[in-house]
Amino acid sequence: MSLDPKWRDAVETDAKRLRRAERDRPGLLRQTLHLGTLGLVFVLPLVAAAYFGHWIDQQLPGYSVRGTLSGIVAGLAFGAANVYLLVRERKP
């Protein structure tokens, strides 16, 4: 009994695709580094903007926490945008 050549080619193509997917699968270290990078690109703008807002609050009398809160909101926006762009870039 011989196999249909089209069917054989389809099976071989699927087998090659599965082997390539297994070989290219990211490991634990690579996934951990990616998640760490996502955390950094989210937290660093948040902390920097909050410190900058706090510094502005200290320089201008009468603005108790407005600068700090504005910095936190701006840092959240910048951090979220950074994470979105990094995740979108990594998609195949």
Backbone bond lengths (Angstrom), bond angles and torsions (degrees), N, CA, C in turn:
res aa  C-N    CA-C-N  psi(-1)  N-CA   C-N-CA  omega(-1)  CA-C   N-CA-C  phi
1 M - - - 1.438 - - 1.520 108.62 -
2 S 1.312 117.59 122.61 1.460 120.21 -179.61 1.528 109.53 -103.43
3 L 1.315 114.57 152.66 1.461 120.59 -178.88 1.527 110.24 -88.95
4 D 1.304 114.97 149.07 1.455 121.14 176.79 1.532 108.41 -65.22
5 P 1.337 119.89 130.76 1.464 122.03 -178.20 1.530 113.55 -59.76
6 K 1.323 116.95 -35.62 1.475 119.19 178.26 1.521 110.44 -64.65
7 W 1.330 115.44 -43.01 1.456 119.70 179.97 1.525 110.79 -65.15
8 R 1.330 116.61 -42.37 1.461 121.67 179.04 1.536 110.55 -60.79
9 D 1.345 117.25 -44.35 1.468 121.04 178.81 1.525 111.39 -63.37
10 A 1.331 116.01 -39.45 1.465 119.69 179.17 1.526 110.93 -64.70
11 V 1.326 117.43 -42.15 1.462 121.31 178.96 1.528 110.62 -65.63
12 E 1.317 117.31 -43.00 1.462 120.65 178.79 1.530 111.17 -63.63
13 T 1.317 117.22 -40.81 1.462 121.08 178.43 1.524 110.65 -63.16
14 D 1.332 117.45 -44.86 1.460 121.09 178.24 1.526 111.61 -63.44
15 A 1.326 116.68 -40.47 1.459 120.30 179.42 1.534 110.60 -63.82
16 K 1.329 117.61 -42.19 1.464 120.86 177.70 1.523 110.96 -63.52
17 R 1.333 116.28 -41.34 1.462 120.61 179.78 1.525 110.71 -63.67
18 L 1.324 117.51 -41.60 1.458 121.14 178.56 1.528 112.07 -66.02
19 R 1.341 117.33 -40.82 1.470 120.03 177.44 1.521 111.02 -63.84
20 R 1.341 117.19 -41.35 1.467 121.11 179.27 1.532 110.77 -65.78
21 A 1.338 117.70 -40.04 1.463 121.50 178.49 1.531 110.69 -64.65
22 E 1.309 116.94 -39.99 1.470 120.72 178.35 1.526 110.90 -65.73
23 R 1.315 116.75 -40.29 1.466 121.25 -179.36 1.525 111.69 -68.99
24 D 1.330 117.25 -37.59 1.461 121.59 -176.13 1.521 114.01 -89.21
25 R 1.308 117.86 1.29 1.465 121.09 -179.06 1.533 109.64 -64.19
26 P 1.344 117.42 130.90 1.461 118.95 -179.08 1.527 111.37 -69.16
27 G 1.313 115.21 143.21 1.450 120.91 179.71 1.520 111.78 -85.35
28 L 1.316 115.51 178.61 1.458 121.63 -177.93 1.524 111.24 -62.89
29 L 1.319 117.48 -42.38 1.463 120.46 -179.19 1.525 111.14 -63.78
30 R 1.314 116.24 -42.43 1.467 120.15 -179.87 1.532 111.14 -64.68
31 Q 1.313 117.39 -41.95 1.460 120.91 177.99 1.521 111.45 -66.01
32 T 1.325 116.86 -39.51 1.458 121.22 178.67 1.525 110.77 -64.68
33 L 1.318 116.75 -43.42 1.465 119.84 177.92 1.525 111.36 -63.50
34 H 1.313 117.25 -38.57 1.462 120.00 179.18 1.529 110.88 -65.00
35 L 1.337 117.49 -43.62 1.467 120.45 178.51 1.523 111.26 -65.94
36 G 1.329 117.06 -37.19 1.460 120.23 176.33 1.511 111.84 -64.22
37 T 1.324 116.47 -39.86 1.453 120.87 177.35 1.522 110.80 -64.57
38 L 1.319 116.79 -41.66 1.462 119.89 177.20 1.532 110.81 -60.70
39 G 1.317 116.44 -41.05 1.466 119.94 177.94 1.516 112.10 -62.82
40 L 1.328 116.06 -42.76 1.466 119.27 -179.81 1.522 112.57 -65.99
41 V 1.324 117.49 -43.39 1.458 118.98 -177.91 1.531 111.17 -70.96
42 F 1.320 117.73 -15.14 1.465 120.30 174.18 1.528 111.06 -89.19
43 V 1.320 117.58 -43.93 1.465 121.34 -172.26 1.526 112.83 -78.91
44 L 1.325 118.57 -38.98 1.463 120.12 -175.87 1.528 113.59 -60.13
45 P 1.330 120.69 -47.36 1.471 118.36 176.22 1.526 112.45 -63.48
46 L 1.316 117.22 -34.63 1.455 121.05 179.27 1.523 111.00 -62.94
47 V 1.321 116.43 -48.88 1.468 120.49 -178.66 1.527 110.75 -67.56
48 A 1.328 117.44 -42.92 1.463 120.74 -179.57 1.529 111.02 -62.81
49 A 1.308 117.87 -43.61 1.464 120.47 -179.97 1.524 111.23 -68.38
50 A 1.328 117.97 -36.64 1.467 120.68 177.79 1.528 110.78 -65.98
51 Y 1.331 117.57 -42.29 1.469 119.82 176.83 1.521 111.74 -65.09
52 F 1.327 116.80 -39.75 1.458 120.53 178.32 1.530 110.28 -64.08
53 G 1.326 116.74 -42.69 1.461 120.39 177.08 1.513 112.01 -63.59
54 H 1.316 117.53 -38.76 1.463 121.30 177.27 1.523 110.36 -65.28
55 W 1.318 117.06 -40.14 1.459 120.80 177.69 1.532 110.51 -62.54
56 I 1.323 116.50 -41.85 1.467 119.70 177.26 1.525 110.23 -62.63
57 D 1.327 117.84 -40.61 1.464 120.98 177.64 1.521 111.77 -59.95
58 Q 1.311 117.50 -37.11 1.459 120.67 179.58 1.526 111.85 -72.10
59 Q 1.331 117.13 -31.09 1.461 120.60 -177.73 1.527 112.51 -78.28
60 L 1.305 118.54 -32.13 1.455 122.74 -176.18 1.523 110.25 -110.20
61 P 1.314 117.21 116.21 1.474 118.81 -179.96 1.532 110.64 -70.94
62 G 1.312 115.53 146.08 1.444 121.06 176.73 1.520 114.89 89.52
63 Y 1.306 118.69 3.48 1.471 121.45 -179.34 1.522 111.05 -112.12
64 S 1.273 118.88 37.06 1.456 127.61 -172.30 1.529 116.08 -13.75
65 V 1.322 119.21 -72.17 1.458 120.10 -176.51 1.531 112.87 -129.15
66 R 1.291 117.65 9.79 1.474 119.54 -178.41 1.520 112.30 -61.02
67 G 1.300 116.82 -44.11 1.466 120.00 -179.33 1.513 112.04 -64.92
68 T 1.323 116.05 -41.34 1.463 120.04 179.83 1.526 110.67 -64.16
69 L 1.314 117.11 -47.03 1.464 119.98 179.32 1.528 111.39 -64.33
70 S 1.322 116.37 -40.56 1.466 119.26 177.14 1.526 110.63 -63.07
71 G 1.320 116.52 -39.57 1.463 120.67 177.47 1.517 111.97 -63.76
72 I 1.317 116.29 -40.37 1.469 119.68 179.09 1.527 110.34 -64.26
73 V 1.325 116.69 -44.39 1.467 119.96 -180.00 1.532 110.10 -64.17
74 A 1.325 116.70 -44.61 1.466 119.94 179.03 1.530 110.71 -64.42
75 G 1.332 117.40 -40.55 1.458 121.17 178.23 1.520 112.39 -63.59
76 L 1.338 116.52 -39.28 1.470 120.18 175.98 1.528 110.73 -62.07
77 A 1.329 116.03 -42.61 1.465 119.22 -179.41 1.525 110.95 -65.65
78 F 1.333 116.65 -46.91 1.466 119.61 179.65 1.523 111.69 -64.40
79 G 1.325 117.23 -41.88 1.462 120.78 179.02 1.518 112.17 -63.87
80 A 1.327 116.56 -43.36 1.470 119.63 178.68 1.526 110.63 -64.14
81 A 1.330 116.98 -40.00 1.473 119.90 177.96 1.523 110.49 -64.07
82 N 1.332 117.38 -40.92 1.466 120.89 178.25 1.526 111.30 -61.30
83 V 1.318 116.84 -45.46 1.464 120.51 -179.70 1.527 110.01 -63.55
84 Y 1.329 116.87 -44.10 1.460 120.44 179.48 1.527 110.85 -59.11
85 L 1.321 116.66 -47.20 1.463 120.12 -178.62 1.526 111.85 -65.19
86 L 1.329 117.25 -38.29 1.460 120.36 179.92 1.529 111.27 -68.33
87 V 1.316 117.48 -41.28 1.467 120.96 179.31 1.522 109.93 -68.35
88 R 1.321 117.63 -41.63 1.469 121.17 179.76 1.524 110.99 -64.22
89 E 1.333 116.78 -36.10 1.466 121.43 179.35 1.520 111.60 -67.68
90 R 1.322 117.83 -33.56 1.464 121.66 -174.72 1.519 113.06 -79.58
91 K 1.341 117.88 -20.05 1.468 119.14 -178.96 1.516 110.52 -61.47
92 P 1.338 116.53 139.87 1.468 119.91 -178.19 1.508 113.19 -71.47
